[in-house]
Amino acid sequence: MLTCKDFLHELSEYLDENVDAELRSKLERHISECPNCWVIADTTRRTIRIYKGMDPYPIPAEVEGRLMRALEKKMADKKRTQ
């Protein structure tokens, strides 16, 4: 029997239709029996559909710069702790 944690671990692959038939069947059975996981799957699927239908919006240069600096700092901090 699949747990909610198992389902969430496979959610992305399930929505991308990258799971084999046996696992897909188990995931769909879990969704049909678990209202919480059904809501998560349905909401995620709808969100993906909305975002796929949108035009790209460019990130302002200032925001992109802050984001890149934050990522560089995070990566540098991670290297120091390893």
Contact map, one row per residue, 1 for C-alpha under 8 A:
1110000000000000000000000100000000000000000000000000000000000000000000000000000000
1111011000000000000000000110010000000000000000000000000000000000000000000000000000
1111111000000000000000000000010000000000000000000000000000000000000000000000000000
0111111100000000000000000000000000001000000000000000000000000000000000000000000000
0011111110000000000000000000000000000000000000000000000000000000000000000000000000
0111111111000000000000000000000000000000000000000000000000000000000000000000000000
0111111111100000000000000010010000001000000000000000000000000000000000000000000000
0001111111110000000000000000000000001000000000000000000000000000000000000000000000
0000111111110000000000000000000000000000000000000000000000000000000000000000000000
0000011111111100000000000000000000000000000000000000000000000000000000000000000000
0000001111111110000000000000000000000000100000000000000000000000000000000000000000
0000000111111111000000000000000000000000000000000000000000000000000000000000000000
0000000001111111111000000000000000000000000000000000000000000000000000000000000000
0000000001111111111000010010000000000000000000000000000000000000000000000000000000
0000000000111111110000000000000000000000100010000000000000000000000000000000000000
0000000000011111110000000000000000000000000000000000000000000000000000000000000000
0000000000001111111000000000000000000000000000000000000000000000000000000000000000
0000000000001111111100000000000000000000000000000000000000000000000000000000000000
0000000000001100111110110000000000000000000000000000000000000000000000000000000000
0000000000000000011111110000000000000000000000000000000000000000000000000000000000
0000000000000000001111111000000000000000000000000000000000000000000000000000000000
0000000000000000000111111100000000000000000000000000000000000000000000000000000000
0000000000000000001111111110000000000000000000000000000000000000000000000000000000
0000000000000100001111111111000000000000000000000000000000000000000000000000000000
0000000000000000000011111111100000000000000000000000000000000000000000000000000000
1100000000000000000001111111110000000000000000000000000000000000000000000000000000
0100001000000100000000111111111000000000000000000000000000000000000000000000000000
0000000000000000000000011111111100000000000000000000000000000000000000000000000000
0000000000000000000000001111111110000000000000000000000000000000000000000000000000
0110001000000000000000000111111111001000000000000000000000000000000000000000000000
0000000000000000000000000011111111101100100000000000000000000000000000000000000000
0000000000000000000000000001111111100100000000000000000000000000000000000000000000
0000000000000000000000000000111111100000000000000000000000000000000000000000000000
0000000000000000000000000000011111111100000000000000000000000000000000000000000000
0000000000000000000000000000001111111110000000000000000000000000000000000000000000
0000000000000000000000000000000001111111000000000000000000000000000000000000000000
0001001100000000000000000000011001111111100000000000000000000000000000000000000000
0000000000000000000000000000001101111111110000000000000000000000000000000000000000
0000000000000000000000000000000000111111111000000000000000000000000000000000000000
0000000000000000000000000000000000011111111100000000000000000000000000000000000000
0000000000100010000000000000001000001111111110000000000000000000000000000000000000
0000000000000000000000000000000000000111111111000000000000000000000000000000000000
0000000000000000000000000000000000000011111111100000000000000000000000000000000000
0000000000000000000000000000000000000001111111110000000000000000000000000000000000
0000000000000010000000000000000000000000111111111000000000000000000000000000000000
0000000000000000000000000000000000000000011111111100000000000000000000000000000000
0000000000000000000000000000000000000000001111111110000000000000000000000000000000
0000000000000000000000000000000000000000000111111111000000000000000000000000000000
0000000000000000000000000000000000000000000011111111100000000000000000000000000000
0000000000000000000000000000000000000000000001111111110000000000000000000000000000
0000000000000000000000000000000000000000000000111111110000000000000000000000000000
0000000000000000000000000000000000000000000000011111110000000000000000000000000000
0000000000000000000000000000000000000000000000001111111000000000000000000000000000
0000000000000000000000000000000000000000000000000111111100000000000000000000000000
0000000000000000000000000000000000000000000000000000111110000000000000000000000000
0000000000000000000000000000000000000000000000000000011111000000000000000000000000
0000000000000000000000000000000000000000000000000000001111100000000000000000000000
0000000000000000000000000000000000000000000000000000000111110000000000000000000000
0000000000000000000000000000000000000000000000000000000011111011000000000000000000
0000000000000000000000000000000000000000000000000000000001111111000000000000000000
0000000000000000000000000000000000000000000000000000000000111111100000000000000000
0000000000000000000000000000000000000000000000000000000000011111110000000000000000
0000000000000000000000000000000000000000000000000000000000111111111000000000000000
0000000000000000000000000000000000000000000000000000000000111111111100000000000000
0000000000000000000000000000000000000000000000000000000000001111111110000000000000
0000000000000000000000000000000000000000000000000000000000000111111111000000000000
0000000000000000000000000000000000000000000000000000000000000011111111100000000000
0000000000000000000000000000000000000000000000000000000000000001111111110000000000
0000000000000000000000000000000000000000000000000000000000000000111111111000000000
0000000000000000000000000000000000000000000000000000000000000000011111111100000000
0000000000000000000000000000000000000000000000000000000000000000001111111110000000
0000000000000000000000000000000000000000000000000000000000000000000111111111000000
0000000000000000000000000000000000000000000000000000000000000000000011111111100000
0000000000000000000000000000000000000000000000000000000000000000000001111111110000
0000000000000000000000000000000000000000000000000000000000000000000000111111111000
0000000000000000000000000000000000000000000000000000000000000000000000011111111100
0000000000000000000000000000000000000000000000000000000000000000000000001111111110
0000000000000000000000000000000000000000000000000000000000000000000000000111111111
0000000000000000000000000000000000000000000000000000000000000000000000000011111111
0000000000000000000000000000000000000000000000000000000000000000000000000001111111
0000000000000000000000000000000000000000000000000000000000000000000000000000111111
0000000000000000000000000000000000000000000000000000000000000000000000000000011111
